[in-house]
Amino acid sequence: MKGIIRFAFFGLLGTCSALAQEPIQVRGHFITDSAGIGEVIPYSLAARYPKSQQVLFPDTTFSFAPFDIAGKKYFATRSNAETSYDSVVYFLTTFEIDSVQRLMLPVFVLANKDCVSVYSAPDSIKLNYRVAAVPDSVSVERLPLKTNTAYQKVKWILNYPLVLLAGTILVVAGVVVWIVFGKRIRKYFVLRRLQKEYNGFILRFNQALDKLSGDFNGRKAEEALVVWKRYMEDLENNPYTKFTSREIIRVMSDPHLDNALRSIDRGIYGGLSSSMDSFRFLQAYSEQRYHKKEAEVKHG
């Protein structure tokens, strides 16, 4: 790691040991002592480690429970002859109502094919409540009273036979419509949902690629890949966001997809420039899978 912090996809590293060897030093703490529900809370995570080792920080797909991740800001690596120092500020929010909430985060130390998780000490933050107490009732003396409370009798006659007849007709009509057109109705709404999700994916993916083409870096490449994984996960009911590239390739068995994902991984984790053609292939691949799913619904 030379001058830039690298982030690890959640699930990409497989199972990491929770034990750490010295002299890895990890420190995590909230920058503020208290915050309100929904407010942005900065949390600092820093690691000092031997210069010869490679350390990865959690990315935005990592679980920060009970907090939600709103963004992150990382600082360039500082090194001397023996050690390196990295730090990241995560911007978190919470909508839990516990008065005190705690968090401890790891960094991942890579060594050959093994992975070691090194956790910071837990830190806590106090939650501020805007409403101190809610009264259960209002005293009788303070109730707003009307000056005229005389009862006004209104004649009301409900035609029960007519209501019963109308209800029966509606139920029978609904059952007949569902028997005759139920399958078409279900297909219509499934196809409409597929179209809406695909259009949303294309919009988000193109926006991510526009940012990436203007300034290619690992963080923007990672964001574009996450957009693709989330769409494919919804489309095919496979946990793409939890799969490594190797696991995706093993499931899909497509050599072209293999080449594209390996090229993108080199750009994200190796700091190497990756061709935009790899991302365009992912877009074309998603379109192909979408049309296949659409055809299955139409003829199913």
Residue pairs with C-beta under 8 A, 6 or more apart in sequence:
1 54
1 55
1 77
1 84
1 86
2 77
2 79
3 76
3 77
4 74
4 76
4 77
4 218
4 271
5 57
5 74
5 75
5 76
5 77
5 86
5 88
6 54
6 55
6 56
6 57
6 218
6 269
7 56
7 57
7 58
7 59
7 60
7 218
7 219
7 222
8 56
8 57
8 58
8 59
8 62
8 108
9 59
9 61
9 222
9 244
10 58
10 59
10 61
10 62
10 63
10 241
10 242
11 61
11 241
11 242
11 243
11 244
12 244
12 245
13 56
13 108
13 110
13 115
14 115
14 244
15 115
16 106
16 108
16 115
16 116
16 117
17 114
17 115
17 116
17 117
18 117
18 119
19 116
20 26
20 109
20 116
20 117
20 118
20 119
21 116
23 48
23 49
23 50
23 83
24 47
24 48
24 49
24 50
24 53
24 55
24 107
24 109
24 118
25 47
25 48
25 49
26 45
26 46
26 47
26 106
26 107
26 118
26 119
26 120
27 44
27 45
27 46
27 47
27 120
27 121
28 43
28 44
28 45
28 46
28 103
28 104
28 105
28 120
28 121
28 123
29 43
29 44
29 120
29 123
30 41
30 42
30 43
30 44
30 103
30 123
30 124
30 125
31 42
31 43
31 44
31 89
32 41
32 42
32 125
33 125
33 126
34 125
34 126
34 127
34 128
35 41
35 94
35 125
35 126
35 127
35 128
36 127
36 128
36 129
36 130
37 94
37 95
37 97
37 127
37 129
37 130
38 93
38 94
38 95
39 93
40 70
40 91
40 92
40 93
41 67
41 91
41 92
41 93
41 94
41 125
42 89
42 90
42 91
42 92
43 67
43 89
43 90
43 91
43 92
43 103
43 105
43 123
44 87
44 88
44 89
45 57
45 58
45 87
45 88
45 89
45 90
45 105
45 107
45 120
46 85
46 86
46 87
46 88
47 55
47 57
47 85
47 86
47 87
47 107
47 118
48 83
48 84
48 85
49 55
49 83
49 84
49 109
50 82
50 83
50 84
51 79
51 80
51 81
51 82
51 83
51 84
53 109
53 110
53 111
54 109
54 110
55 84
55 86
55 107
55 108
55 109
55 110
56 107
56 108
56 110
57 74
57 86
57 88
57 107
57 108
58 64
58 105
58 106
58 107
58 108
59 222
60 69
60 71
60 72
60 226
61 226
61 241
62 69
62 105
64 90
64 92
64 103
64 105
66 94
66 96
66 98
66 101
66 103
67 92
67 93
67 94
67 101
67 103
68 92
68 93
68 94
68 95
69 90
69 91
69 92
70 91
70 92
70 93
71 90
71 91
72 88
72 89
72 90
72 91
73 88
73 89
73 91
74 86
74 87
74 88
74 89
75 86
75 87
75 88
77 84
77 85
77 86
78 84
78 85
78 86
79 85
90 105
92 103
94 101
94 127
96 127
97 127
98 127
99 126
99 127
100 124
100 125
100 126
100 127
101 124
101 125
101 127
102 122
102 123
102 124
102 125
103 122
103 123
103 124
103 125
104 119
104 120
104 121
104 122
104 123
105 119
105 120
106 117
106 118
106 119
106 120
107 117
107 118
108 115
108 116
108 117
108 118
109 115
109 116
109 117
109 118
178 185
187 297
187 298
187 300
190 297
191 294
191 297
191 298
194 235
194 290
194 293
194 294
194 297
195 294
197 231
197 234
197 235
198 231
198 235
198 286
198 287
198 290
201 227
201 228
201 231
201 286
202 283
204 227
205 224
205 227
205 228
205 231
205 282
205 283
205 286
208 220
208 223
208 224
208 227
209 224
209 276
209 279
209 280
209 283
211 220
211 223
212 220
212 221
212 224
212 276
212 279
213 276
216 267
216 273
216 274
218 267
218 268
218 269
218 271
221 264
221 267
221 268
221 274
221 279
222 268
224 279
225 264
225 268
225 282
226 241
228 279
228 282
228 283
228 286
229 240
229 241
229 243
230 240
230 241
231 286
232 238
232 240
232 286
232 289
233 239
233 240
233 241
235 286
235 289
235 290
235 293
236 289
236 293
238 251
240 248
243 251
245 261
245 262
245 264
245 265
248 257
248 261
249 257
249 258
249 261
254 285
256 281
256 285
257 281
257 282
257 285
259 278
260 278
260 279
260 281
260 282
260 285
261 278
263 274
263 275
263 278
264 274
264 278
264 279
264 282
266 272
266 274
267 273
267 274
268 274
